[in-house]
Amino acid sequence: MRIMLVCAGGMSSGLLMKQMRSYFQENGIDGTIQAMSMANCQDPYHQYDVVLIGPQVGYRLADIRESTGLPCAVIPSFDYATANCSNIMKLVYQLLQK
C-alpha cells in the first residue's frame, strides 16, 4: 500500500511519517508513506493508493478527493497529534476496502 500524507506545509506530517514508517517495520507491514504539503500533492498523486489529510487542512478534503480520485480521509485530530499509528492504519484499511 502506498500512502500520501498531506498537511499545510509538510512539517507536522513529516513527523507523523517517521512514526508510521517505524510502525510499518515493527508490524511487518509492506507499505510506503510520503509526507507532502498541500502545494505539492497534486502532481504525484497517481503514485499512491490512498490520501490521508492532516486535520489542519481537513477543509480541503472534497477538493483533494475530486482532484485525485483516490480514497481520502482526514486523520482525527487526536490520532494525528499523538501519532496513534494503529488507529491511523485502521482508517487506511477502511479506505482501501471501499
C-alpha positions in Angstrom: 0.0 0.0 0.0 1.2 3.5 -0.8 0.0 6.4 1.4 0.3 10.1 0.7 0.2 12.1 3.9 -0.8 15.8 3.3 -0.6 18.8 5.6 -0.3 22.5 5.2 3.4 22.7 4.9 4.7 19.1 5.2 6.3 19.7 8.5 4.0 18.0 11.0 3.1 15.3 8.5 6.8 14.6 8.2 7.0 13.8 11.9 4.0 11.5 11.6 5.5 9.9 8.5 8.6 8.8 10.5 6.4 7.3 13.2 4.3 5.5 10.6 7.4 4.1 8.9 8.6 2.7 12.3 5.1 1.2 12.8 5.3 -0.5 9.4 8.7 -2.1 10.3 7.6 -3.2 13.8 4.4 -4.7 12.5 5.7 -6.2 9.2 3.5 -4.0 7.0 4.5 -3.8 3.4 3.9 -0.2 2.6 5.3 3.2 1.9 4.2 6.6 3.1 5.3 10.0 2.0 4.5 13.4 3.6 4.0 16.5 1.5 2.5 19.9 1.6 -0.8 20.9 0.0 1.1 22.8 -2.6 3.0 19.7 -3.7 0.3 17.0 -3.5 -1.4 17.4 -6.8 1.3 16.2 -9.2 2.4 12.9 -7.7 -1.0 11.6 -6.5 -1.0 8.9 -9.2 1.8 7.1 -7.3 -0.4 6.4 -4.3 -3.3 4.3 -3.3 -4.8 6.4 -0.5 -4.5 10.0 0.7 -4.5 10.9 4.4 -5.0 14.6 5.3 -3.9 16.4 8.4 -6.7 17.9 10.4 -5.4 21.4 9.9 -6.3 21.2 6.2 -9.3 18.9 6.6 -11.4 21.6 4.9 -9.7 20.6 1.6 -10.9 17.0 1.7 -13.5 17.4 -1.0 -11.0 19.2 -3.3 -8.3 16.6 -2.8 -10.8 13.7 -3.3 -12.1 15.3 -6.5 -8.7 16.2 -8.0 -7.0 12.8 -7.2 -9.9 10.4 -7.5 -8.3 8.4 -4.7 -9.8 7.3 -1.4 -9.2 10.2 1.1 -9.8 10.9 4.7 -8.9 13.4 7.3 -6.9 11.9 10.2 -8.7 12.6 13.5 -7.0 15.4 15.4 -6.1 13.3 18.5 -4.7 10.4 16.4 -2.7 12.9 14.4 -1.3 14.8 17.4 -0.4 11.6 19.3 0.8 9.7 16.2 -1.6 6.8 17.0 -0.4 4.7 14.1 -2.7 1.8 15.0 -5.8 4.0 14.6 -4.5 5.7 11.5 -3.9 2.3 9.9 -7.5 1.2 10.7 -8.6 4.3 8.8 -6.3 3.3 5.9 -7.7 -0.2 5.7 -11.3 1.2 5.8 -10.5 3.5 2.9 -8.9 0.7 0.9 -11.9 -1.6 1.3 -14.3 0.9 -0.2 
